[in-house]
Amino acid sequence: MAMGISGAAAFFTGIAAIFTGLSAWQTGRTAKAAVDQVELQRQIQIDAAQPYVWADIGEHPTKQGVIALRIKCEGPTAARNVRLTCDRSLPSDEQLATWAEKAQHAMEEGTSYLAPGRDLIWSLGVGHRVLREGADFRYRCSLSYDGPYGPVGPIDFVIDLGDWRTSNPNPPGSLNEIRLAIRDLAKAVEK
């Protein structure tokens, strides 16, 4: 009988050990999930505090028909040491070639500080002169900058100006439409 009781005790001890092991394994998984969640929350906090800087070559935001290089800082914090490099010279028309060269040199040297919401814009020329037939419109660029949590990038991307050759030169709601409406109104008032 003593053997039966000790056998049963050993059996139940073994079962308890299995459940204890399973419980420890589940506790370990739960602890790892909690650590992963904390790390994810930390990364979300860092990402939310980083500036977002983008660069593009496209239509000037206020000068209709003009192609421009534009670099803008968005997000809640300033970007520092902003640098943009392209694989070759930026496109320009003959009248603004020196300006385009200076713009490219300035961005390769970098700007030490770009506040949130601030953008830098360099005119490269009138669209039909910049986007001339037979030109190669693909530019491989690299953008890097520093945020409050350290370096961001380099971010490598391609700007393809060929997209601009076929786009609408007078987008809806442009300042040109307002100018034309004021001109038509002035003519009507004169009559």
N, C-alpha and C positions, 0 to 999 in steps of 0.2 A: 504494500500500500504506500510505503514511503517512497518507493520508486515511482509509483504512479503520480503522486503529488509533485515530486521533484521533476518528473518528466513534463507534467502539465505546466509547472512553473517555468521550466526552460522553454517550452513551446510558446507560452504567452510572453516571456521575456524576449524571445526572438521576434515575435509579431510586433511587440512594442518597439524594438530596435529598428525594424523595417519602417514603422510609422514615424519614428523619430528621425530616421534618415531622410524619408520623403519630406517631412516637415522642414528639416534643415535645408534640403535642396530647394524647396519652394521659397523659403525665407531668403536664401541666396539670390534666387531669381528676382524676387521682389526688391531686394536691396539694390541689385544691378539696375533694374528698371528705374528705381528712384534716382540713382546716380546719373543714369542716361538722361532722365527728365531734367534734372538740375543743369546738366551740361547743355542740353538743348535750350533751356530758358536763358542760360548765360550767353549762348551764341546769338539768340534772338535779340537780346539786349545790346550786344556788340553791333550786330548788323543794323539795328534801328538807330544807333548813334553815329554810324559811319556816313560820311558824305557820299553822294552819288554823282560822279562827274562823267559827262559824256562829251563826245566831240563828233562833229559832222561837217560836211561840206554840202551846202545846199542853198536854197533861196534865202536871201537876206531878209530878216524879219520885218524890216520897215522900208526897204528900198526895192520896189518892184522891178523884177527883171535882172537883179544883181545877184551873182553867186558869191557866197561868203564862207569863210571858215569860222565855225562857231564852237566854243567850248563853254559849257555851263556846269555849275555846281548846284546840285539839288540835294535835298536831305537836310537834316537838322544842324549839321556842323560844317565848319570850314574845311576845305582841302588845302593841304600844303604841298609845296614842291611838285606842282602839276607839270607834267611833261608829255608832249605829244611828238612822236616821230612818224614820218611816212617814208616809204621805200624810195620815193623820188620827189622831184620838185612839184609843188602844188600847181594846179592849173591857173592860168590867169590870161587876161587879154594884154595886149602890148602896152596899153596906158598904165596898167597897174602891176606890171611885172615886178618892178622894184619893191612895191608894197607887199606883194605876195611873198617875195623872197625874204623880206624883213619879218613878215608874220611867221613864216616857217622857222626862221632862225630863232625868233623869240620863243616859240613853243618848244623847240628842241632844247634851248637853254632852260626853259621852264619859268613858271611864275611862282613866287614864294608863298602866295596866299590868295585863295579864291573863296570869298564869303558865300554862305548859302543864298541861293537865288541869283547870284551874280553870274554874268556871262561876258565873255570876251568875243568880240566879233571883228573880223578883218575882211573887208571887201576884196574880192579877187578879180572882179570884172563883170561886164555885161554878159548875161547868159549866153546869147548867141555867139559871142566872140570866144568865151571860155569853152563852150561845148561845140567846138568846130568839128566838121566832118573828118573822119579818119583818125581822130585822137583816141588814145587808150584811156578809158575813164575809170579804170580800177586802181585804187590806191590801197596798199596794205599799210595799216597804221598800228601803232602801239601807244597805249595811254597808261601812265602810272601816276600815282599821287599818294600822299600820306594822309591818314585820318587820325583821330584821337587814339586808336588802338594799333597804330603802326601802318606799314606800307600796304597799299592796295595795287594789285597788278604786278607785272604788266598785263594789260588786257589787250589782246591782239584782235583786230577786226579788219574788214574790208569795206571801204566806201566805194560804191559804184555810181558814178555820176551819169552813167548811161540811162538810169531811171529818170533823170530830170529831162532828158531830151524829148521824151514822149509825154511828159506830164502837162497838165493844164497851166499855162503861164499866168492865168488870172483866176486864182482860187476864189471861191465864193466868200464874200465878206471882206475882201481886200480893201486897202485904203484907196486903191485906184477906183473901185466902184463908188466909194463915197465921193471922191473927187469928181467923177463924171456926173453923179447925181446933183452935186452942188452947181456944177457948170450948167446943167440943164435947168435947174431952178433959177439961176441967175438970168438965163436967157428968157425964161418965162416971165420973170419980174420986169425985165426991160421992156417987154411988149406991153 
